[in-house]
Amino acid sequence: VESIVDDIEWLGFHPVSVCHASDYFGELYDWAELLVGQGLAYVDDQDAETMSATRGSFGVPGVDSPFRERSPEENLDLLRRMRAGEFPDGSRVLRAKIDMAHENMQMRDPVMYRIRHAHHHNTGDAWPIYPTYDWAHGQSDAIEGTTHSLCTLEFESHRPLYEWFLNQLPLTSAAPKQREFARLELTHTITSKRRLRKLVEEGVVDGWDDPRMPTLRGLRRRGYPATALRAFCDAIGITKTNSRKAIEELESYVRRDLDRSSRRRMAVLHPLKLVLTNWPTDEAGDPVVEYFDLANNPKDPDDGTRPVAFSGQLWIEAEDFAEVPPPKYFRLSPGREVRLRGAYFVTATDVVKDLDGRVVQVNATYDPATRGGDSPDGRKVKSTMHWVSAPHAWDATVNLYDRLFTTDVPGAETGEPLDDLNPASREALRGAKLEAALADVSPGEVLQFERLGYFAADPELPGLFHRTVGLRDEWAAVQKRG
């Protein structure tokens, strides 16, 4: 309950008041006694399996309960004893008396109350019986003065029952109206609470706020801005037809929002040591440290700059060096010159390998005349690489995410969405090297790691970052395929 309120506030909406169906338990029960007294509801002693088996199916009428013709007096006595907590869980229910042959399955004597001796967050232990959704829904709307109750399309078949209940009650104002709209479905995603709960309970994900989950909590932890979610929903609008939106379209809204708002920082996720062999030292023989003022956000000049340390020992991305470069590879390789972002031109000279023959260090020289990343003689380089000063870097864990489900429509072939789970939906990179300014990031803040994407600082665990989205706009490619 608290999460729902918090999520709504995070989205940017501030309710005038917060209402609970349990606030109306007394009125709902009084109305239930009214229906019992009018012969429109009865207590059924059958168990759940029997009631389900005798409900019938589409085109096949149900079978009347043997307790359906109990007198109003007997039903009222039993209901009051249910209310008093006299009977054990599951031993009896209260059902509306409508039509067991009705073509709409929802109208076949639906259950109104079940016995459940359970503690309630709002009413404590006051109630051993609890109303079903259908019995609480329309009546709560009527009590609150709701004019239109908006539901997703799967509740369309419930509308006749919604209206039937309201028509039996002595309302003091116009009855509310139920209207339905299509739910928002995304590719590579499910919205079934039952299946999402299974992922949580079986430990497939870390909880309801796992950044891979399609919950508001999960999206928030992953770094999705509420403004981007609202803009996406505004753009796609409301429809009565079920459809599935490409998740890349949602990500394009997230990317555009973050491009405007997020600060830029440098981080190396797969570190490889780069040593500048001609880097100067001071009188004590220690490497000189220089500082470059780099923009916090090029899209927002008012956000200023931050000083970034540069030394003769750096971290670069392992994929930014190739000892034997493939065709059209323009990054660092022996004899090739590249630009280090905002700093200098460097040229690789040789490498250091471990006993297994893997490159663990690249040696290079730098050109002092190219300070700031430009050459005074006008020579050009084909690649600009990010970097982090090794003596000033701090270690962090960065989680990279792939789709939680491997197919556009999970379960389309097997009928079970969980069959299409992606076993490699998360990759945890421990020992990523981050520039010093990232040590002071605020919990939940989203930043652009240059050349890598947008990353959110975990709101609870310092030193943990989640990739929100990459830099590449995949939505354009999806549109082109379509």
C-alpha positions as a printed NumPy array, in Angstrom:
array([[  0.   ,   0.   ,   0.   ],
       [  2.778,   2.402,   0.892],
       [  4.603,   1.488,  -2.322],
       [  1.576,   2.409,  -4.438],
       [  1.346,   5.842,  -2.837],
       [  5.105,   6.362,  -3.16 ],
       [  5.115,   5.309,  -6.817],
       [  2.287,   7.712,  -7.661],
       [  4.123,  10.561,  -5.931],
       [  7.303,   9.671,  -7.852],
       [  5.383,   9.823, -11.139],
       [  4.517,  13.414, -10.259],
       [  0.92 ,  13.069,  -9.094],
       [ -0.31 ,  14.172,  -5.679],
       [ -3.645,  12.639,  -4.616],
       [ -6.069,  14.818,  -2.718],
       [ -6.714,  11.852,  -0.438],
       [ -5.796,   8.183,  -0.202],
       [ -8.759,   5.8  ,   0.034],
       [ -8.842,   2.102,   0.88 ],
       [-11.626,  -0.375,   0.144],
       [-11.191,  -1.495,   3.742],
       [-12.402,   1.952,   4.859],
       [-15.847,   0.813,   3.689],
       [-15.949,  -2.716,   5.104],
       [-18.816,  -1.781,   7.444],
       [-20.991,  -0.33 ,   4.681],
       [-20.208,  -3.215,   2.345],
       [-21.276,  -5.687,   4.993],
       [-24.516,  -3.812,   5.712],
       [-25.345,  -3.886,   1.999],
       [-24.569,  -7.617,   1.932],
       [-27.119,  -8.181,   4.709],
       [-29.591,  -6.126,   2.665],
       [-29.167,  -8.409,  -0.364],
       [-29.483, -11.491,   1.809],
       [-32.723, -10.14 ,   3.275],
       [-34.065,  -9.543,  -0.257],
       [-33.261, -13.083,  -1.305],
       [-30.508, -11.89 ,  -3.661],
       [-27.585, -13.551,  -1.849],
       [-27.065, -16.838,  -0.03 ],
       [-24.465, -18.682,   2.043],
       [-22.947, -21.664,   0.227],
       [-21.222, -24.493,   2.096],
       [-19.579, -26.011,  -0.977],
       [-15.8  , -25.935,  -1.226],
       [-13.991, -23.955,  -3.917],
       [-13.294, -26.997,  -6.104],
       [-16.957, -28.018,  -6.161],
       [-18.153, -24.511,  -6.961],
       [-15.662, -24.281,  -9.805],
       [-16.691, -27.669, -11.197],
       [-20.41 , -26.779, -11.11 ],
       [-19.984, -23.321, -12.629],
       [-20.242, -24.669, -16.16 ],
       [-18.39 , -23.212, -19.145],
       [-19.073, -21.086, -22.189],
       [-22.209, -22.545, -23.781],
       [-22.679, -24.985, -20.899],
       [-24.873, -23.779, -18.006],
       [-23.793, -24.166, -14.429],
       [-25.484, -26.263, -11.76 ],
       [-27.4  , -24.656,  -8.919],
       [-25.863, -25.079,  -5.486],
       [-27.835, -27.352,  -3.146],
       [-27.775, -24.426,  -0.678],
       [-29.142, -21.892,  -3.17 ],
       [-32.721, -22.018,  -1.815],
       [-31.926, -21.445,   1.824],
       [-34.309, -18.985,   3.378],
       [-33.248, -15.372,   3.893],
       [-33.506, -15.939,   7.649],
       [-31.13 , -18.915,   7.606],
       [-28.7  , -17.117,   5.277],
       [-28.708, -14.03 ,   7.489],
       [-27.975, -16.146,  10.556],
       [-25.088, -17.904,   8.808],
       [-23.655, -14.642,   7.448],
       [-23.667, -13.081,  10.898],
       [-21.923, -16.118,  12.312],
       [-19.357, -15.87 ,   9.517],
       [-18.882, -12.234,  10.482],
       [-18.415, -13.244,  14.132],
       [-15.575, -15.582,  13.175],
       [-17.407, -18.783,  14.1  ],
       [-16.4  , -20.795,  11.011],
       [-12.966, -21.868,   9.733],
       [-11.329, -20.573,   6.559],
       [-12.862, -21.888,   3.353],
       [-15.863, -23.536,   4.998],
       [-18.473, -21.143,   3.606],
       [-18.858, -18.213,   1.207],
       [-21.538, -15.67 ,   0.486],
       [-22.707, -15.721,  -3.154],
       [-24.941, -13.386,  -5.124],
       [-28.076, -15.128,  -6.398],
       [-28.26 , -14.212, -10.089],
       [-28.376, -16.902, -12.819],
       [-26.303, -20.07 , -13.07 ],
       [-27.215, -20.333, -16.777],
       [-26.218, -16.773, -17.675],
       [-24.127, -16.503, -20.849],
       [-21.676, -14.257, -18.972],
       [-19.713, -16.467, -16.598],
       [-19.244, -13.531, -14.191],
       [-23.001, -13.541, -13.517],
       [-23.178, -17.171, -12.382],
       [-23.726, -16.585,  -8.672],
       [-20.367, -14.869,  -8.001],
       [-18.761, -15.02 ,  -4.576],
       [-19.13 , -11.867,  -2.47 ],
       [-17.394, -12.85 ,   0.794],
       [-14.841, -15.467,   1.801],
       [-13.858, -16.525,   5.309],
       [-10.26 , -15.686,   6.006],
       [ -8.86 , -15.245,   9.496],
       [ -6.023, -12.96 ,   8.449],
       [ -4.521,  -9.783,   9.827],
       [ -5.248,  -6.74 ,   7.664],
       [ -2.91 ,  -3.764,   7.312],
       [ -5.759,  -1.282,   7.867],
       [ -8.424,  -3.066,   9.931],
       [ -6.21 ,  -5.386,  11.958],
       [ -8.086,  -8.477,  13.174],
       [-11.549,  -6.902,  13.099],
       [-12.77 ,  -8.864,  10.081],
       [-12.654, -12.669,   9.63 ],
       [-14.471, -12.3  ,   6.279],
       [-13.255, -10.285,   3.296],
       [-15.14 ,  -8.998,   0.239],
       [-14.13 , -10.092,  -3.24 ],
       [-12.958,  -7.59 ,  -5.838],
       [-16.324,  -7.563,  -7.624],
       [-18.278,  -6.914,  -4.447],
       [-15.938,  -4.153,  -3.246],
       [-15.34 ,  -2.464,  -6.59 ],
       [-18.521,  -0.694,  -7.659],
       [-19.757,  -0.152,  -4.152],
       [-16.527,   1.577,  -3.108],
       [-16.809,   3.752,  -6.21 ],
       [-20.354,   4.7  ,  -5.23 ],
       [-19.35 ,   5.579,  -1.672],
       [-16.494,   7.767,  -2.899],
       [-18.65 ,   9.566,  -5.463],
       [-16.685,   8.249,  -8.422],
       [-18.371,   8.985, -11.755],
       [-16.316,   6.712, -14.018],
       [-14.26 ,   3.721, -12.946],
       [-11.498,   3.003, -15.472],
       [-10.352,  -0.605, -15.897],
       [ -8.307,  -2.57 , -18.39 ],
       [-10.076,  -4.656, -21.029],
       [-10.001,  -7.959, -19.147],
       [-12.613,  -6.466, -16.788],
       [-15.052,  -5.776, -19.613],
       [-16.937,  -8.981, -18.836],
       [-17.246,  -7.813, -15.214],
       [-19.173,  -4.679, -16.176],
       [-22.655,  -6.362, -16.14 ],
       [-21.947,  -7.61 , -12.607],
       [-20.641,  -4.174, -11.593],
       [-23.944,  -2.691, -12.751],
       [-26.11 ,  -5.492, -11.299],
       [-24.776,  -4.986,  -7.789],
       [-25.272,  -1.221,  -7.957],
       [-28.824,  -1.617,  -9.283],
       [-29.796,  -3.61 ,  -6.186],
       [-28.633,  -0.979,  -3.697],
       [-30.329,   2.161,  -2.334],
       [-27.764,   4.63 ,  -3.645],
       [-28.262,   8.297,  -2.787],
       [-26.678,   9.556,  -6.045],
       [-26.14 ,   8.415,  -9.614],
       [-24.389,   5.064,  -9.95 ],
       [-20.801,   5.167, -11.229],
       [-20.007,   3.786, -14.678],
       [-17.256,   1.319, -15.517],
       [-15.294,   1.919, -18.716],
       [-12.421,  -0.136, -20.102],
       [ -9.242,   0.582, -22.039],
       [ -6.377,  -1.51 , -23.37 ],
       [ -3.464,  -2.158, -21.053],
       [  0.033,  -1.051, -22.059],
       [  2.051,  -4.051, -23.256],
       [  5.699,  -3.872, -24.314],
       [  7.86 ,  -6.271, -26.278],
       [ 10.202,  -8.519, -24.268],
       [  8.002,  -7.812, -21.235],
       [  5.148,  -9.333, -19.234],
       [  2.713,  -7.572, -16.907],
       [  1.126, -10.599, -15.251],
       [  1.441, -10.05 , -11.496],
       [  1.158, -13.802, -10.928],
       [  4.139, -14.55 , -13.145],
       [  6.159, -11.577, -11.93 ],
       [  5.545, -12.74 ,  -8.362],
       [  6.927, -16.151,  -9.328],
       [ 10.136, -14.512, -10.556],
       [ 10.482, -12.782,  -7.189],
       [  9.585, -15.79 ,  -5.036],
       [ 11.882, -18.167,  -6.943],
       [ 14.82 , -15.737,  -6.833],
       [ 15.066, -15.261, -10.599],
       [ 15.185, -11.528,  -9.858],
       [ 16.243,  -9.754,  -6.672],
       [ 12.811,  -8.356,  -5.829],
       [  9.988,  -6.207,  -7.107],
       [ 12.476,  -3.351,  -7.55 ],
       [ 14.999,  -5.376,  -9.559],
       [ 16.03 ,  -3.083, -12.462],
       [ 14.987,  -5.8  , -14.932],
       [ 11.398,  -5.801, -13.661],
       [  8.674,  -3.852, -15.527],
       [  7.41 ,  -2.393, -12.261],
       [  7.579,   1.296, -11.421],
       [  9.951,   0.361,  -8.616],
       [ 12.203,  -1.511, -11.027],
       [ 12.186,   1.193, -13.685],
       [ 12.891,   3.835, -11.059],
       [ 15.877,   1.935,  -9.672],
       [ 17.189,   1.415, -13.183],
       [ 17.138,   5.176, -13.709],
       [ 14.074,   5.745, -15.869],
       [ 12.892,   9.346, -15.338],
       [  9.239,   9.741, -14.418],
       [  9.03 ,  12.549, -16.979],
       [ 10.03 ,  10.126, -19.761],
       [  7.375,   7.594, -18.727],
       [  4.702,  10.283, -18.705],
       [  5.797,  11.62 , -22.111],
       [  5.72 ,   8.112, -23.587],
       [  2.218,   7.442, -22.262],
       [  0.991,  10.838, -23.468],
       [  2.334,  10.098, -26.937],
       [  0.805,   6.641, -27.381],
       [ -2.56 ,   7.67 , -25.924],
       [ -5.455,   5.442, -24.859],
       [ -7.144,   2.844, -27.03 ],
       [ -9.759,   0.097, -26.804],
       [ -7.603,  -2.244, -28.911],
       [ -4.916,  -4.419, -27.359],
       [ -1.509,  -3.828, -28.89 ],
       [  2.141,  -4.236, -28.028],
       [  4.59 ,  -1.345, -28.183],
       [  8.268,  -1.875, -28.932],
       [ 10.296,  -1.415, -25.769],
       [ 12.842,   0.439, -27.925],
       [ 10.267,   3.2  , -28.365],
       [ 10.014,   3.672, -24.601],
       [ 13.814,   3.64 , -24.366],
       [ 14.014,   6.398, -26.972],
       [ 11.969,   8.658, -24.673],
       [ 14.221,   7.747, -21.738],
       [ 17.341,   8.441, -23.804],
       [ 16.135,  11.852, -25.005],
       [ 15.163,  12.877, -21.486],
       [ 18.504,  11.819, -20.007],
       [ 20.494,  13.395, -22.844],
       [ 19.118,  16.77 , -21.758],
       [ 19.36 ,  16.292, -18.01 ],
       [ 22.273,  14.01 , -17.138],
       [ 25.819,  14.988, -16.346],
       [ 28.721,  13.43 , -18.259],
       [ 31.389,  11.373, -16.576],
       [ 34.091,   8.932, -17.693],
       [ 34.163,   5.313, -16.624],
       [ 36.047,   2.27 , -17.892],
       [ 34.088,  -0.969, -17.584],
       [ 36.688,  -3.422, -18.941],
       [ 39.933,  -1.769, -17.825],
       [ 43.252,  -2.091, -19.627],
       [ 46.323,  -0.203, -18.354],
       [ 47.781,   2.481, -20.656],
       [ 51.201,   3.825, -19.649],
       [ 52.65 ,   6.973, -21.268],
       [ 56.363,   6.271, -21.302],
       [ 57.375,   9.877, -22.029],
       [ 55.131,  11.414, -19.37 ],
       [ 57.083,  13.931, -17.221],
       [ 57.922,  13.56 , -13.55 ],
       [ 58.451,  16.225, -10.901],
       [ 61.611,  16.932,  -8.92 ],
       [ 60.843,  14.058,  -6.566],
       [ 60.514,  11.663,  -9.47 ],
       [ 56.738,  11.314,  -9.146],
       [ 54.554,  11.514, -12.264],
       [ 53.117,  14.96 , -12.885],
       [ 49.362,  15.29 , -12.482],
       [ 47.456,  17.647, -14.752],
       [ 43.805,  18.64 , -14.639],
       [ 41.416,  19.274, -17.489],
       [ 38.154,  21.153, -17.144],
       [ 35.511,  19.051, -18.869],
       [ 31.872,  20.031, -19.337],
       [ 29.349,  18.498, -16.961],
       [ 26.696,  18.586, -19.677],
       [ 27.337,  19.983, -23.176],
       [ 23.552,  20.397, -23.575],
       [ 23.456,  22.677, -20.527],
       [ 26.286,  25.238, -20.432],
       [ 25.011,  26.564, -17.113],
       [ 25.937,  23.241, -15.495],
       [ 29.587,  24.249, -15.612],
       [ 32.687,  22.051, -15.665],
       [ 34.554,  19.715, -13.348],
       [ 38.315,  19.136, -13.016],
       [ 39.452,  15.704, -14.229],
       [ 42.893,  14.432, -13.223],
       [ 45.277,  13.144, -15.927],
       [ 48.515,  11.272, -15.287],
       [ 50.995,   9.031, -17.06 ],
       [ 49.068,   5.908, -16.029],
       [ 45.549,   5.545, -17.341],
       [ 42.754,   3.038, -17.73 ],
       [ 41.186,   2.568, -21.147],
       [ 38.569,   0.117, -22.411],
       [ 40.102,  -3.211, -23.398],
       [ 38.162,  -3.148, -26.661],
       [ 39.78 ,   0.195, -27.539],
       [ 43.104,  -1.565, -28.219],
       [ 43.894,  -4.252, -30.772],
       [ 47.41 ,  -5.623, -31.16 ],
       [ 46.429,  -6.868, -34.613],
       [ 43.616,  -4.536, -35.7  ],
       [ 40.853,  -5.873, -37.96 ],
       [ 39.836,  -3.936, -41.095],
       [ 38.301,  -0.513, -40.446],
       [ 39.481,  -0.542, -36.833],
       [ 40.406,   3.059, -35.981],
       [ 41.108,   2.833, -32.282],
       [ 44.452,   2.277, -30.584],
       [ 46.911,  -0.213, -32.075],
       [ 50.712,  -0.306, -32.409],
       [ 51.902,   2.721, -34.4  ],
       [ 48.46 ,   4.323, -34.543],
       [ 47.65 ,   7.71 , -33.043],
       [ 44.338,   8.432, -31.303],
       [ 42.872,  11.242, -29.21 ],
       [ 42.237,  10.825, -25.491],
       [ 39.059,  12.755, -24.788],
       [ 39.883,  16.37 , -23.866],
       [ 43.53 ,  15.518, -23.166],
       [ 46.258,  14.524, -25.671],
       [ 47.069,  12.578, -28.821],
       [ 48.803,   9.297, -27.955],
       [ 50.502,   6.654, -30.079],
       [ 50.841,   3.023, -28.985],
       [ 54.369,   1.634, -29.104],
       [ 54.393,  -1.83 , -27.516],
       [ 52.547,  -4.093, -25.056],
       [ 53.131,  -6.095, -21.899],
       [ 51.602,  -9.59 , -21.722],
       [ 50.955, -12.035, -18.898],
       [ 52.121, -15.66 , -18.864],
       [ 49.058, -16.669, -20.881],
       [ 49.894, -14.23 , -23.62 ],
       [ 47.139, -11.751, -22.825],
       [ 47.824,  -8.04 , -23.165],
       [ 47.745,  -6.489, -19.686],
       [ 49.427,  -3.157, -20.459],
       [ 49.814,  -0.92 , -23.464],
       [ 52.754,   1.451, -23.629],
       [ 52.412,   4.665, -25.6  ],
       [ 53.845,   8.118, -26.085],
       [ 51.935,  11.357, -25.941],
       [ 52.343,  14.585, -27.899],
       [ 52.622,  17.539, -25.45 ],
       [ 51.629,  19.949, -28.228],
       [ 48.142,  18.45 , -28.438],
       [ 46.988,  19.437, -24.958],
       [ 43.219,  19.755, -24.9  ],
       [ 42.842,  17.228, -27.72 ],
       [ 43.727,  19.356, -30.741],
       [ 46.838,  19.332, -32.921],
       [ 48.526,  22.687, -33.714],
       [ 49.636,  21.362, -37.115],
       [ 46.079,  20.359, -38.032],
       [ 46.659,  16.62 , -38.29 ],
       [ 43.569,  14.468, -37.834],
       [ 42.914,  11.256, -35.942],
       [ 40.016,   8.886, -36.577],
       [ 39.188,   7.932, -33.009],
       [ 38.558,   9.661, -29.697],
       [ 38.66 ,   7.434, -26.598],
       [ 37.618,   7.97 , -23.007],
       [ 39.981,   7.232, -20.133],
       [ 40.382,   7.398, -16.348],
       [ 43.552,   8.354, -14.498],
       [ 44.687,   5.182, -12.714],
       [ 45.969,   6.826,  -9.485],
       [ 42.711,   8.779,  -9.138],
       [ 40.22 ,   6.081, -10.144],
       [ 37.929,   4.306,  -7.745],
       [ 36.414,   0.882,  -8.168],
       [ 32.709,   0.221,  -8.595],
       [ 30.367,  -2.532,  -9.703],
       [ 28.376,  -1.836, -12.855],
       [ 25.396,  -3.956, -13.86 ],
       [ 24.66 ,  -4.263, -17.558],
       [ 21.19 ,  -5.451, -18.555],
       [ 19.786,  -7.298, -21.525],
       [ 16.111,  -8.083, -22.118],
       [ 14.512, -10.118, -19.333],
       [ 12.782, -12.215, -22.025],
       [ 14.393, -13.366, -25.253],
       [ 11.332, -13.032, -27.525],
       [  9.207, -10.051, -28.535],
       [  6.082, -11.759, -27.17 ],
       [  7.06 , -14.006, -24.249],
       [  5.197, -17.303, -24.355],
       [  3.881, -16.827, -27.9  ],
       [  5.054, -20.278, -28.958],
       [  4.838, -22.305, -25.74 ],
       [  1.977, -20.538, -23.994],
       [  4.158, -19.971, -20.921],
       [  6.059, -16.649, -20.902],
       [  8.531, -17.861, -18.287],
       [  9.817, -20.406, -20.833],
       [ 11.371, -17.455, -22.683],
       [ 13.37 , -16.053, -19.777],
       [ 16.799, -14.763, -20.721],
       [ 19.391, -16.488, -18.489],
       [ 21.922, -13.76 , -19.361],
       [ 19.738, -10.741, -18.61 ],
       [ 22.311,  -9.242, -16.226],
       [ 26.085,  -8.996, -16.311],
       [ 27.814,  -7.679, -13.189],
       [ 31.14 ,  -5.98 , -13.889],
       [ 33.189,  -5.748, -10.72 ],
       [ 36.275,  -3.574, -10.665],
       [ 35.116,  -0.975, -13.167],
       [ 37.27 ,   2.156, -12.983],
       [ 35.435,   5.454, -12.479],
       [ 36.651,   9.031, -12.499],
       [ 36.957,  10.67 ,  -9.091],
       [ 33.858,  12.89 ,  -9.472],
       [ 31.661,   9.776,  -9.457],
       [ 32.582,   9.131,  -5.839],
       [ 30.248,  11.969,  -4.849],
       [ 27.239,  10.921,  -6.911],
       [ 23.833,  11.226,  -5.251],
       [ 21.818,   8.025,  -4.648],
       [ 19.576,   7.401,  -7.644],
       [ 21.305,  10.012,  -9.817],
       [ 21.596,   9.113, -13.496],
       [ 24.715,  10.074, -15.451],
       [ 26.04 ,   9.503, -18.926],
       [ 29.186,   7.409, -18.939],
       [ 30.772,   8.811, -22.079],
       [ 30.613,   6.442, -25.067],
       [ 28.918,   3.78 , -22.912],
       [ 25.378,   4.873, -22.068],
       [ 23.336,   6.172, -19.154],
       [ 23.881,   4.715, -15.693],
       [ 21.999,   5.142, -12.422],
       [ 23.646,   5.122,  -9.017],
       [ 21.853,   2.569,  -6.874],
       [ 19.64 ,   4.375,  -4.332],
       [ 20.756,   2.121,  -1.471],
       [ 24.094,   0.481,  -2.305],
       [ 27.058,   2.866,  -2.728],
       [ 29.452,   1.875,  -5.484],
       [ 26.794,   0.112,  -7.58 ],
       [ 25.553,   1.457, -10.91 ],
       [ 22.834,   0.165, -13.243],
       [ 22.883,   0.783, -16.971],
       [ 19.616,   2.534, -17.771],
       [ 19.885,   2.57 , -21.568],
       [ 22.681,   2.642, -24.102],
       [ 23.562,   5.585, -26.289],
       [ 22.465,   4.005, -29.574],
       [ 18.885,   4.77 , -30.592],
       [ 17.504,   1.323, -31.433],
       [ 14.01 ,   2.677, -32.086],
       [ 15.033,   4.027, -35.5  ],
       [ 16.162,   0.551, -36.525],
       [ 12.917,  -0.984, -35.278],
       [ 10.897,   1.513, -37.312],
       [ 12.985,   0.755, -40.377],
       [ 12.346,  -2.99 , -39.97 ],
       [  8.625,  -2.34 , -39.555]])
